Amino acid sequence: MKKITFIAILLLCICSLTKAKEKVIEQPPFIAWTSTSIQVDKVVLSDTATVLYIKAFYHPKQWIRISGQSFLKDNNGETYALRSGIGIKPDTEFWMPESGEGEFRLVFPPIPTSATSIDFSEGDNVQGAFKIWGIQLKGKALPELLLPQEAIVHKIDINDELPEPKIEYKDATIKGRILDYRPGLVSKIVPIIFDPVKGAYESEEVKINNDGTFVTRVKVPTTTSAAIRLFGKMITFYAVPGEESSVIINTRELCRQQSKFHKDDKPYGEAVYFGGTLAGLSQEYLNCTLKTSILNDYRQLFKDVAGMDAGAYKDFIYGKRANLLASIEKAPISKALKAVLGNQVDAEAAQAISLTEMVIKQAYTMEHKMSKEEAREYFNTAQIELPENYYANAFRPLASINTMAALYNSKLSELIPYYLRRRTDELTKAWGTDKGIYFDINKAGELYSSIKEFTPLTAEQEVILATLPPACQNEVRDANNQLLKTLEANKKKTGFTINEVGDVSNEELFSSIISKYRGKVILVDFWATWCGPCRMANKAMLPLKEELKGKDIVYLYITGETSPLKTWENMIPDIHGEHFRLTDAQWSFLGDKFDIRGVPTYLIIDREGNVKHQKTGFPGVAQIKEELMKVYD
């Protein structure tokens, strides 16, 4: 009995000692991350392993994946490769439950007790890799952050009026600095410019220097909204012709605000410190928590307006507008910010009004639980009855869109080309004029759209251009001159082939297209010239195509008649591969054959002509390479 008791005590002591060697850090603070989808709930350190307890937050019934090449790096530079997962299998889809929350553990080798922090990474070669930097192992506080002298908080005067926007086509300088920067954190940024003439676009990539600083210049025609997307946050500011704007990005605070575990912790200062032109307004806008969106939830909108006619729908939208404007007016914010937010509300109201018939139809199909086929038939045949002069009357109260204040509104860059351009006559009737900044921007935008489709300005268009403000003229002429240079350069480019389908039935169409490439692996890309993700994917694929150069892989691009012929002919010189442009009937047939529901859609064909992989949406270069190599090898 004594012996049994002794053994039991000994085992208890051993268990206690083992337990004592474990160190548990609950919800450790961290410096930065690439995504809010995985968050560290706990780190358990022992002399046998390092275990990260991960909470995942993602769309229900969608999946995430953790690369088997994941590793930890401690603050001494040592790396520790992933051993295994508990509750997740590396390199395998982890499907999210209905709640949109999941959990699993990642097991790594033990880390020396001298380490004070670790970084988690899936690796630089993983598209959209999960990375978390500066996970603290010694206490609940991050190392002290020393702010640069220029990181100041601006005092806001609520009586400040919105200044007149500067209208001139000139370089705007954008400078910045990322605090807590280290190599590997982020190598580049891509400023988004909400150009009222060109529409929203991504400017050239900007390299981040080793000290976290960056600088770039972009030409803008007026005071223009701009943004940088970093660490899951859209940082908005203004780019002003001939002037400088700066942002100091407080990485740790930006990420803390988005953390499920740390959002209620004490702030690490401001998320962003603004400098230069309109710094105070940019600061106030970023920190503003007022809700100003009418169209933030389309599904709820369809439910709300089900059964309404056009008149009731208009009244519903104006009711929401009135409530939002009232909340803005009561808010303790500057007059300048009130003007910006009020203009945004009017822009969304105008967008909602322009969509009257679509919204009423969509609400009807949802209310009656129509199938896709029934809904398509209803959309094609149903007529929504509109009161006389409906749009002119509905747009009348929204004349703020035709004031200079609208140039501060980032929504203008999509509102005009996508929603209001086809309503120009109704807007003229509504506001009793065809003069003003809205109409100037609209005309300049129409001319630019022609250039964007690889059609140089005609003599008639030059006459229209001459009536516009000099800034608009200069921007459009600059784009036209660039196009003329591109068209000339395209004449000398090689590496692409335009193919004719020939006289073949729809049933034999696809086999005929790929027949000449039999014996090779084929990457088929169904795409369109107007598809932004397609264009970005084509650019992203360039390094992979160069890497695989010399292998028996054919890059085959298929588009339809929705891609304008001239646009297509002048885009493909920069897209090396085999190109086909089909008729609408041929495109529809292949769409049905492969159940294509969007572009880009990719097929990977083996050497015998069999479809081995299909994916809608660009999955990233790494995954395309992985699927190609499965078939190639």
Secondary structure as UniProt FT lines:
FT   HELIX           2..20
FT   STRAND          23..26
FT   STRAND          32..33
FT   STRAND          38..45
FT   STRAND          50..57
FT   TURN            60..61
FT   STRAND          63..64
FT   TURN            68..69
FT   STRAND          71..74
FT   TURN            75..76
FT   STRAND          79..81
FT   STRAND          84..86
FT   TURN            90..91
FT   STRAND          94..95
FT   TURN            98..99
FT   STRAND          101..108
FT   TURN            113..114
FT   STRAND          117..121
FT   TURN            124..125
FT   TURN            127..128
FT   STRAND          131..136
FT   TURN            149..150
FT   TURN            158..159
FT   STRAND          167..178
FT   TURN            179..180
FT   TURN            183..184
FT   STRAND          188..189
FT   STRAND          192..195
FT   TURN            196..198
FT   STRAND          199..202
FT   STRAND          206..207
FT   TURN            210..211
FT   STRAND          213..222
FT   STRAND          224..230
FT   TURN            231..232
FT   STRAND          233..239
FT   TURN            241..242
FT   STRAND          244..249
FT   HELIX           251..256
FT   TURN            257..258
FT   TURN            260..264
FT   STRAND          272..276
FT   TURN            277..278
FT   HELIX           279..287
FT   HELIX           298..305
FT   TURN            306..307
FT   HELIX           310..330
FT   HELIX           335..354
FT   HELIX           356..367
FT   TURN            368..369
FT   HELIX           372..381
FT   TURN            388..389
FT   HELIX           390..395
FT   HELIX           396..402
FT   HELIX           404..408
FT   TURN            410..411
FT   HELIX           412..415
FT   HELIX           416..420
FT   HELIX           421..423
FT   HELIX           424..431
FT   HELIX           437..452
FT   TURN            453..454
FT   HELIX           459..465
FT   TURN            466..467
FT   HELIX           470..490
FT   TURN            491..492
FT   STRAND          496..499
FT   HELIX           506..515
FT   TURN            516..519
FT   STRAND          521..526
FT   TURN            529..530
FT   HELIX           532..540
FT   HELIX           542..547
FT   TURN            548..550
FT   STRAND          553..559
FT   TURN            561..562
FT   HELIX           565..571
FT   HELIX           572..574
FT   STRAND          577..581
FT   HELIX           584..593
FT   TURN            594..595
FT   STRAND          601..605
FT   TURN            607..608
FT   STRAND          611..616
FT   HELIX           621..632
//
